[in-house]
């Protein structure tokens, strides 16, 4: 794997390499004078296997050490461990350090991008990331930026940014947008049913009784939403206050329900249809029902389709191009470090060549398996219902 492919996401996965609790002190790989233990590998592998999309589909990747998925993650983790060790050596050699002030500045920049500390906390919560892990990620990201700077990763000129803008003009066009706020009263029948079924007090209920409880809850939520709609219509200036106190979209409730500007395709169809049919400074006449529940919408502003000017887009372009230059500089460094490093796979089952060999064998086995021929009874022997299918 090329260093660049790994390092584009290195900052996100950096926490996996810090503070690993050793489950086993057995050395499986030596990189120059540093040892990589079985415990370090296990810690990272278990996290990646547990967080993979396959795990979310209910597939136990760790069940079969010879499976294709297991081997793919195994190879990736080995590569990451080797590269991380080489980079850590280089960072130590260059005496690069990250201060608390550096981390605080990085946190501030993220908060400025997402809008508020409350919004950042919500994003972290939704993605199951602790504040401590988030700060560790940022610390590693700052460290990587300092490493890139020490490599002479050049600054981006305005001329380079202008060239990028002209060559990617379509990226800076935007469709018609609406700015709106909303109050959401959740009423997802499936979610309500799950809550009811998970309650031990409801174990003896029949399907019909459970459905009756679901309907009762949905109706209660609808009644609550209708009452709020009446309050908003009576005094529209109280919309933000009512959103903070009642909206069950916690991410926007703290901001008075403000969703900012959005294009039609960014929202569920029912919501977009209602919002884009409204004029600025108006409130939806009726509740808007979506899969999330009942919405009360207030449109604040509209923006015609258009294109961001170069001056508006320039800060983002400069940041993007700077990141690209830094990644390229680190990629070259990684390739050089790997080429000149003394890497010994003490436990040969972690040797990438052996891992790739086993993967190839698994792929060949899969290719050799031919589907069994299915025999089908003559049509005249089938029942009439089967003949219609």
C-alpha positions in Angstrom: 0.0 0.0 0.0 1.3 3.4 -0.9 2.0 5.7 2.1 -0.3 8.3 0.6 -3.3 6.1 0.7 -2.7 5.5 4.4 -1.8 9.0 5.4 -4.8 10.7 3.9 -6.7 9.3 6.9 -3.8 9.1 9.3 -4.9 12.0 11.5 -8.3 10.3 12.1 -6.8 6.9 13.0 -3.9 8.3 15.0 -5.4 7.6 18.4 -5.0 3.9 17.6 -1.3 4.3 18.0 -1.2 6.2 21.3 -1.4 4.7 24.7 -2.1 1.1 23.5 -2.5 -1.2 26.4 -0.3 -4.2 25.8 -2.2 -7.5 25.9 1.0 -9.4 25.0 4.6 -8.3 25.1 5.6 -10.7 22.3 7.4 -8.9 19.6 6.0 -9.6 16.1 7.8 -7.0 14.1 11.0 -5.0 14.4 11.4 -1.6 12.7 14.9 -0.4 13.0 15.5 -0.4 16.7 11.8 -0.3 17.7 9.6 -3.3 18.5 6.0 -3.8 17.6 4.2 -6.1 20.0 1.3 -8.6 19.5 -0.7 -6.5 22.0 -0.3 -3.3 19.8 -1.5 -5.3 16.8 -4.4 -6.8 18.7 -5.6 -3.4 20.0 -5.7 -1.8 16.6 -7.0 -4.8 14.7 -9.9 -5.3 17.2 -10.9 -1.6 16.9 -10.8 -1.7 13.1 -12.7 -5.0 12.8 -15.3 -3.8 15.3 -15.8 -0.5 13.5 -15.9 -1.8 10.0 -19.1 -1.7 7.9 -19.0 -5.5 7.8 -19.3 -5.6 11.6 -22.2 -3.3 11.4 -23.8 -5.8 9.1 -23.5 -8.5 11.7 -20.4 -10.2 10.2 -17.9 -11.4 12.8 -14.6 -10.7 11.0 -12.5 -12.1 13.9 -14.2 -15.5 13.7 -12.0 -16.9 10.8 -8.4 -15.8 10.8 -8.0 -17.2 7.3 -11.0 -15.3 5.8 -10.5 -12.7 3.1 -11.8 -9.8 5.2 -9.7 -10.8 8.2 -6.6 -10.9 6.1 -7.3 -7.6 4.4 -7.6 -5.8 7.7 -4.6 -7.7 9.1 -2.4 -6.5 6.2 -3.7 -2.9 6.6 -3.0 -2.9 10.3 0.6 -4.2 9.8 1.3 -1.6 7.3 -0.1 1.2 9.5 2.0 0.0 12.5 5.2 0.0 10.4 4.5 3.4 8.9 3.5 4.9 12.3 6.7 3.6 13.8 8.8 5.1 11.0 7.1 8.4 11.3 7.4 8.5 15.1 11.1 7.9 14.7 11.4 10.8 12.2 9.4 13.1 14.4 11.6 12.3 17.4 14.7 12.8 15.2 13.5 16.3 14.2 12.5 17.1 17.8 9.0 18.1 16.7 6.7 18.8 19.7 3.0 19.8 20.0 2.1 22.1 22.9 -1.3 22.4 24.7 -1.7 25.8 23.0 -1.3 24.1 19.6 -4.1 21.7 20.4 -6.4 24.4 21.8 -5.9 26.4 18.6 -6.7 23.3 16.5 -9.9 22.8 18.6 -10.9 26.4 18.1 -10.5 26.1 14.3 -12.8 23.0 14.3 -15.4 24.8 16.4 -15.3 27.7 14.0 -15.9 25.4 11.1 -18.9 23.5 12.6 -20.5 26.5 14.2 -20.3 26.1 17.9 -18.9 24.0 20.7 -22.4 22.5 21.3 -22.5 21.4 17.6 -19.1 19.8 17.9 -20.1 17.9 21.0 -23.2 16.7 19.2 -21.1 15.5 16.2 -18.7 13.7 18.5 -21.6 12.0 20.4 -23.3 10.9 17.2 -20.1 9.3 16.0 -19.2 7.7 19.3 -16.0 9.7 19.7 -14.9 10.8 23.2 -13.5 14.3 23.7 -10.2 12.8 24.8 -9.9 10.7 21.6 -10.8 13.8 19.6 -8.1 15.9 21.2 -5.6 13.1 20.6 -6.6 13.0 16.9 -6.0 16.7 16.7 -2.7 16.5 18.4 -1.5 13.9 15.9 -2.8 16.0 13.0 -0.9 19.1 14.3 2.2 16.9 14.6 1.8 15.7 11.0 1.4 19.3 9.8 4.6 20.3 11.7 6.4 17.4 10.2 5.3 18.4 6.7 6.4 22.0 7.3 9.8 20.7 8.4 10.0 18.9 5.1 9.6 22.2 3.3 6.1 21.6 2.1 5.6 25.0 0.3 2.9 27.5 0.9 0.2 27.9 -1.7 0.3 31.0 -3.8 -2.8 33.0 -4.8 -1.9 32.2 -8.5 -2.1 28.4 -7.7 -5.5 28.9 -6.0 -6.8 30.9 -8.9 -5.7 28.2 -11.3 -7.5 25.5 -9.3 -10.6 27.7 -9.1 -10.7 28.2 -12.9 -10.0 24.5 -13.6 -12.7 23.3 -11.2 -15.4 26.0 -11.7 -18.3 23.6 -11.5 -17.3 22.7 -7.9 -18.1 26.3 -6.9 -21.6 26.4 -8.4 -24.6 25.9 -6.1 -28.3 25.3 -6.6 -31.1 27.4 -5.2 -31.1 27.3 -1.4 -33.4 28.1 1.5 -32.5 29.1 5.0 -35.0 27.7 7.5 -35.5 26.8 11.1 -37.6 23.9 12.4 -39.1 22.3 15.5 -39.1 18.5 15.3 -41.4 16.3 17.4 -40.2 12.8 16.8 -42.7 10.2 15.7 -41.0 7.4 14.0 -43.2 4.3 14.5 -40.3 1.8 14.2 -38.3 3.6 16.9 -41.3 3.9 19.2 -42.0 0.2 18.7 -38.4 -0.7 19.6 -38.6 1.3 22.8 -41.9 -0.4 23.8 -40.7 -3.9 23.0 -37.4 -3.4 24.9 -39.3 -2.6 28.1 -39.6 -5.7 30.3 -43.0 -4.4 31.5 -44.4 -5.0 27.9 -43.1 -8.6 27.4 -46.6 -10.1 27.6 -48.2 -7.8 25.1 -49.6 -9.1 21.9 -48.6 -7.7 18.5 -52.0 -5.9 18.4 -51.4 -4.4 21.9 -47.9 -3.2 20.9 -49.3 -1.6 17.8 -52.0 0.1 19.8 -49.3 1.6 22.1 -47.3 2.7 19.1 -50.4 4.5 17.6 -51.1 6.0 21.0 -47.6 7.5 21.2 -47.6 8.8 17.6 -51.0 10.5 18.2 -49.7 12.0 21.4 -46.6 13.4 19.6 -48.8 14.7 16.8 -51.0 16.5 19.4 -48.0 18.0 21.0 -46.7 19.2 17.6 -50.1 20.7 16.7 -50.2 22.6 20.0 -46.7 24.0 19.3 -47.8 25.0 15.8 -50.7 27.0 17.3 -48.3 28.8 19.7 -45.9 29.6 16.9 -48.7 31.0 14.7 -50.0 33.1 17.5 -46.5 34.6 18.2 -43.9 33.9 15.5 -41.2 35.8 17.4 -41.2 33.0 20.0 -40.2 30.4 17.4 -36.5 30.2 18.5 -37.5 30.0 22.2 -40.0 27.2 21.5 -37.5 25.3 19.4 -34.9 25.4 22.2 -37.4 24.2 24.7 -39.3 21.6 22.6 -37.5 20.5 19.5 -36.3 16.9 19.6 -33.6 17.6 17.0 -31.0 18.3 19.6 -28.3 19.4 17.1 -30.4 22.4 16.0 -32.5 23.0 19.1 -29.6 24.8 20.8 -29.5 27.2 17.9 -33.3 28.0 18.0 -33.9 25.3 15.3 -31.7 27.0 12.7 -30.7 24.7 9.9 -28.7 27.3 7.9 -28.9 27.4 4.1 -29.6 24.1 2.4 -30.3 22.8 -1.1 -33.4 20.7 -1.8 -31.5 17.4 -2.1 -30.0 17.9 1.3 -33.3 17.3 3.1 -35.9 14.5 3.0 -38.4 15.1 0.2 -41.4 16.1 2.4 -39.3 18.7 4.2 -37.8 20.2 1.1 -41.1 20.3 -0.8 -42.6 22.3 2.0 -39.7 24.6 2.7 -39.1 25.5 -1.0 -42.8 26.3 -1.5 -42.6 29.0 1.3 -41.7 32.6 1.2 -39.2 34.2 3.6 -40.5 35.1 7.1 -43.4 32.6 6.9 -44.3 29.5 8.9 -45.7 26.3 7.6 -49.5 26.4 7.8 -49.7 22.7 8.6 -47.4 20.1 10.3 -44.9 18.6 7.8 -44.7 14.8 8.3 -41.5 13.0 7.5 -39.9 9.7 8.6 -38.4 11.6 11.5 -41.7 12.9 12.8 -43.6 16.2 12.7 -41.9 19.4 11.6 -42.9 23.0 12.1 -40.9 25.0 9.6 -40.1 28.7 9.5 -38.4 29.9 6.3 -36.0 32.8 7.0 -34.3 33.5 3.6 -33.9 32.2 0.1 -30.8 32.2 -2.2 -31.0 31.9 -5.9 -28.7 29.4 -7.7 -25.3 30.9 -8.4 -21.6 30.5 -8.1 -19.1 31.4 -5.3 -16.6 34.1 -6.3 -12.9 33.3 -6.2 -12.5 35.6 -3.2 -15.1 33.7 -1.2 -13.7 30.4 -2.2 -10.1 31.3 -1.8 -9.6 30.4 1.9 -11.0 26.9 1.4 -9.0 26.4 -1.8 -5.8 27.5 -0.1 -6.4 25.1 2.8 -7.2 22.2 0.5 -4.1 22.8 -1.7 -1.9 23.2 1.4 -3.1 19.9 2.7 -2.4 18.3 -0.6 1.2 19.6 -0.6 1.7 18.4 2.9 0.4 14.9 2.1 2.6 14.7 -0.9 5.6 15.7 1.1 4.8 13.1 3.8 4.1 10.5 1.2 7.6 10.9 -0.3 9.1 10.8 3.2 7.3 7.5 4.0 8.4 5.9 0.8 12.0 6.9 1.5 11.8 5.7 5.1 10.4 2.4 4.2 13.0 1.9 1.5 15.9 2.6 3.9 14.4 1.0 7.0 15.4 -2.4 8.5 12.1 -4.2 8.9 12.1 -7.7 10.3 8.9 -9.7 10.6 9.8 -11.7 13.7 6.5 -13.6 13.4 6.3 -14.5 9.8 2.5 -14.7 9.7 2.6 -10.8 9.8 4.9 -10.6 6.8 2.9 -8.7 4.1 4.2 -11.2 1.5 2.7 -14.1 3.4 -0.5 -12.2 4.1 -0.9 -11.4 0.4 0.0 -14.9 -0.6 -2.8 -16.3 1.6 -5.3 -13.7 0.3 -4.5 -14.8 -3.3 -5.0 -18.4 -2.3 -8.4 -17.5 -0.8 -9.3 -15.6 -4.0 -8.3 -18.6 -6.2 -10.4 -20.9 -4.1 -13.4 -18.7 -4.5 -12.8 -18.5 -8.3 -12.6 -22.3 -8.4 -16.0 -22.8 -6.7 -18.6 -23.1 -9.4 -22.3 -22.8 -8.6 -24.1 -26.1 -8.5 -26.4 -26.7 -11.5 -30.1 -26.3 -10.4 -32.6 -28.8 -11.8 -36.1 -27.6 -12.3 -39.2 -29.7 -12.7 -41.0 -29.5 -16.0 -43.6 -26.7 -16.1 -46.4 -29.1 -16.5 -45.6 -30.5 -13.0 -45.9 -27.2 -11.3 -48.9 -25.9 -9.5 -50.9 -23.2 -11.3 -49.7 -20.6 -8.7 -46.1 -21.4 -9.5 -46.7 -21.1 -13.2 -47.8 -17.5 -12.7 -44.6 -16.5 -10.9 
